[in-house]
Amino acid sequence: ELANKANISALGKPNGIATLNGNGKLAQMPTAAEVGAEPKLIVTDYSRQVVETNGFKSYLLVKKMGHLVVVKNYIDKGSGAYSVKDGAKVAILPAAVAPSSTLYFACTAYNFDGGEYAAHVLISANGAVTTHAPASATIAVIDAVYLV
């Protein structure tokens, strides 16, 4: 009776009639790429590739998820010879997560006496991370999210 209603030669053919496989699932199921679906999001951790400069300790978590980059945690003045206020270059991010232009992020700086200060961080196109805060600040806390 099916032969009277559908063209049997179209079973399993493009633009024809879909069939089921042995598991009862569509045998002609398209792939995600064929229907334009995004592939699984890949997260890459670049934290260990951050280069510390000028004696600063860069406890930065740097992760890339697709085109989204997250830079989080803090930079410790430690034995840094330069004051954070002077715009000391404290770290260099890997090229894979460097922005296409310089980015400005407001952040908070602290000292060991409990002082809290408004500060900011610049991340340049070459990946250099530069902090700007009062000279008495010892730690700058960074929360940056941007696209590459």
FENBEL-V111362 format. One record per residue. RES is the residue in three letters. PSI is psi in whole degrees, 0 to 359 (999 if undefined). Layout:
RES:PSI
RES:PSI
This chain:
GLU:327
LEU:324
ALA:334
ASN:344
LYS:336
ALA:154
ASN:107
ILE:330
SER:348
ALA:356
LEU:126
GLY:10
LYS:155
PRO:138
ASN:20
GLY:222
ILE:126
ALA:149
THR:168
LEU:148
ASN:187
GLY:341
ASN:5
GLY:13
LYS:159
LEU:128
ALA:332
GLN:33
MET:127
PRO:155
THR:165
ALA:320
ALA:325
GLU:332
VAL:6
GLY:18
ALA:146
GLU:143
PRO:169
LYS:136
LEU:127
ILE:128
VAL:125
THR:129
ASP:117
TYR:10
SER:319
ARG:349
GLN:1
VAL:131
VAL:123
GLU:142
THR:157
ASN:30
GLY:3
PHE:149
LYS:118
SER:93
TYR:65
LEU:132
LEU:120
VAL:113
LYS:142
LYS:127
MET:101
GLY:241
HIS:1
LEU:131
VAL:136
VAL:124
VAL:122
LYS:157
ASN:220
TYR:166
ILE:128
ASP:126
LYS:324
GLY:237
SER:16
GLY:130
ALA:344
TYR:145
SER:147
VAL:329
LYS:328
ASP:0
GLY:47
ALA:133
LYS:118
VAL:338
ALA:161
ILE:126
LEU:153
PRO:151
ALA:327
ALA:340
VAL:9
ALA:137
PRO:166
SER:343
SER:167
THR:135
LEU:145
TYR:130
PHE:127
ALA:143
CYS:184
THR:139
ALA:152
TYR:160
ASN:173
PHE:350
ASP:6
GLY:6
GLY:143
GLU:132
TYR:147
ALA:140
ALA:177
HIS:160
VAL:138
LEU:135
ILE:114
SER:170
ALA:338
ASN:5
GLY:0
ALA:132
VAL:120
THR:130
THR:149
HIS:113
ALA:169
PRO:149
ALA:332
SER:351
ALA:141
THR:338
ILE:136
ALA:126
VAL:130
ILE:132
ASP:101
ALA:137
VAL:128
TYR:169
LEU:144
VAL:999
